[in-house]
Amino acid sequence: MKQLTFHDLQSYLELKYKEGSSSSALFMKLVEEIGEVAEVLNQLEGRKETSNTASLEKELVDVIHYTVAIASLNGIDLTETIIKKDQQAAIKYNQTPNLEEYLISHDQEI
């Protein structure tokens, strides 16, 4: 199976949602999915008993789906943005390696 990149997912979701969907409508779906993640976590951690058999992995995928869709409709390159945000956090919290450094060293190992 082909490896999925943020770029691939963003291109696909932009195509899927470019007509007829708004960022605010997708955000409402995102909030709904985050609530479903909370339900599953409550169930898994014994804080709540439900008959719902939703899986954490499926709910997290839904959260990623709507997050990436919102970014796509707003022209945000998530790959670039994630790396830049991580660089800022690495400096702020004095962490090493940052994501970009990790990716470079990981590529050299392959």
C-alpha positions as CSV (number, residue, x, y, z in Angstrom):
1,M,0.0,0.0,0.0
2,K,1.2,3.5,-0.8
3,Q,2.3,5.6,2.2
4,L,-0.1,8.4,2.9
5,T,1.3,11.9,3.4
6,F,-0.4,15.0,4.7
7,H,-0.1,16.4,1.2
8,D,-2.0,13.5,-0.3
9,L,-4.7,13.7,2.4
10,Q,-5.0,17.5,2.0
11,S,-5.3,17.2,-1.8
12,Y,-8.0,14.5,-1.5
13,L,-10.0,16.4,1.2
14,E,-9.8,19.7,-0.7
15,L,-11.2,17.9,-3.7
16,K,-13.9,16.3,-1.6
17,Y,-15.0,19.4,0.3
18,K,-14.1,22.4,-2.0
19,E,-17.7,22.7,-3.1
20,G,-20.6,22.8,-0.7
21,S,-18.7,22.7,2.6
22,S,-17.6,25.5,4.8
23,S,-14.9,25.6,7.5
24,S,-17.5,26.3,10.1
25,A,-19.6,23.3,9.1
26,L,-16.5,21.1,9.2
27,F,-15.5,22.5,12.5
28,M,-18.9,21.5,13.9
29,K,-18.2,18.0,12.7
30,L,-14.8,18.1,14.3
31,V,-16.3,19.1,17.7
32,E,-18.7,16.3,17.4
33,E,-15.9,13.8,16.8
34,I,-13.8,15.2,19.7
35,G,-16.9,14.5,21.9
36,E,-16.9,10.9,20.6
37,V,-13.2,10.5,21.4
38,A,-14.0,11.7,24.9
39,E,-16.8,9.1,25.2
40,V,-14.6,6.3,24.1
41,L,-11.8,7.4,26.5
42,N,-14.3,7.6,29.4
43,Q,-15.5,4.1,28.5
44,L,-12.0,2.7,28.2
45,E,-10.8,4.2,31.4
46,G,-13.9,3.0,33.3
47,R,-15.5,6.4,34.1
48,K,-18.5,5.6,32.0
49,E,-20.4,2.5,30.9
50,T,-22.0,2.6,27.6
51,S,-23.4,0.1,25.1
52,N,-21.6,2.0,22.4
53,T,-18.8,0.0,20.9
54,A,-17.0,2.8,19.1
55,S,-13.3,2.4,18.7
56,L,-10.7,5.0,19.7
57,E,-8.8,4.5,16.4
58,K,-11.9,5.3,14.3
59,E,-12.8,8.3,16.3
60,L,-9.3,9.7,16.2
61,V,-9.2,9.2,12.4
62,D,-12.4,11.2,12.2
63,V,-10.8,14.0,14.2
64,I,-7.8,14.0,11.9
65,H,-10.0,13.9,8.9
66,Y,-12.0,17.1,9.8
67,T,-8.9,18.9,11.1
68,V,-7.1,18.3,7.8
69,A,-10.2,19.2,5.8
70,I,-10.4,22.6,7.5
71,A,-6.7,23.2,6.9
72,S,-7.1,22.2,3.2
73,L,-10.1,24.6,2.6
74,N,-8.0,27.4,4.2
75,G,-4.9,26.8,2.1
76,I,-2.8,25.7,5.1
77,D,0.1,23.4,4.3
78,L,0.1,21.2,7.4
79,T,3.5,19.6,6.7
80,E,5.2,23.0,6.7
81,T,3.1,24.3,9.5
82,I,3.7,21.3,11.8
83,I,7.5,21.5,11.3
84,K,7.5,25.3,12.0
85,K,5.4,25.0,15.1
86,D,7.5,22.1,16.4
87,Q,10.7,24.2,15.9
88,Q,9.1,27.0,18.0
89,A,8.1,24.6,20.7
90,A,11.6,22.9,20.7
91,I,13.2,26.3,21.3
92,K,10.6,27.3,23.9
93,Y,10.9,24.1,25.9
94,N,14.6,23.5,25.1
95,Q,13.9,20.1,23.5
96,T,16.1,18.3,21.0
97,P,15.9,17.0,18.4
98,N,13.1,19.0,16.9
99,L,10.9,17.3,14.3
100,E,12.9,18.5,11.3
101,E,16.1,17.3,12.8
102,Y,14.5,13.9,13.6
103,L,13.2,13.6,10.1
104,I,16.7,14.3,8.7
105,S,18.4,11.8,10.9
106,H,15.7,9.2,10.3
107,D,16.1,9.6,6.5
108,Q,19.9,9.0,6.9
109,E,19.2,5.7,8.8
110,I,17.2,4.3,5.9
